[in-house]
Amino acid sequence: MKLNLIDGDCYYNHALIYQDKWNKVEAIKHFEKAANLYQQQGNQALYQNSLNQIKNLKNN
């Protein structure tokens, strides 16, 4: 799936779908993209949430 999106929420939601399908690699990629976009937008809460999701996936 190729995404041409600039909305962090879209990447975050796609990451959740990949996570539900046990595709950790793609989930992490999408959470990282979401985190980058949230950081660019100055949304610290969602940026941190995305980083936490990545940390949880890498630890499991």
N, C-alpha and C positions, 0 to 999 in steps of 0.2 A: 504494500500500500504506500503510495507516495502522497505526502501532504505538503501543500503549499499554503501554509497557514501562518498568521502572525499573532494568533490569539492563544495565549497560554492555556486557557480553559480547554480548548480543543485538544491540545497535546496531552493535557492532564487526563482528560476523559478517555482518550485513546489508550493512555498508559494503564488506566484502570481496567480497560477491556483486556489488554494483553496480560495484565496481572491475573485476572480471573481465568484466563486460558492457560495459565502456567508458562507464559512466554516471558521469562525474566529479562532476557537480553533486550527485547523490544520495549518492554515496560520501562526499563531503566533509561533507554535512549529517549523515550518520550517524556519521562519525568525530568530528565536533564534539560531537554529543550523547553519544557514548560517552566522550569526553574529559571533558565536564562531569560525567557520572555518576561516572567514576573519581575525579575530583578531589573530589567530594562524599563519596565512600567512603574517601578518604585513600589510594588506590592510586596512588602516584606513578609507579611503573614503567609501568603500563598507560596512565596519563594521558599520560606522555611519549611512549609508543609511538604513541598515537592522534594526538598533535600531529605526530610525525614522518611518519606516513602522510599527513596533510593537507598538510604541507610538500612531500612528494614529489609528490603529485597536482597541486598548484598549480604546481610547477616543470616538469611534463611536459605 
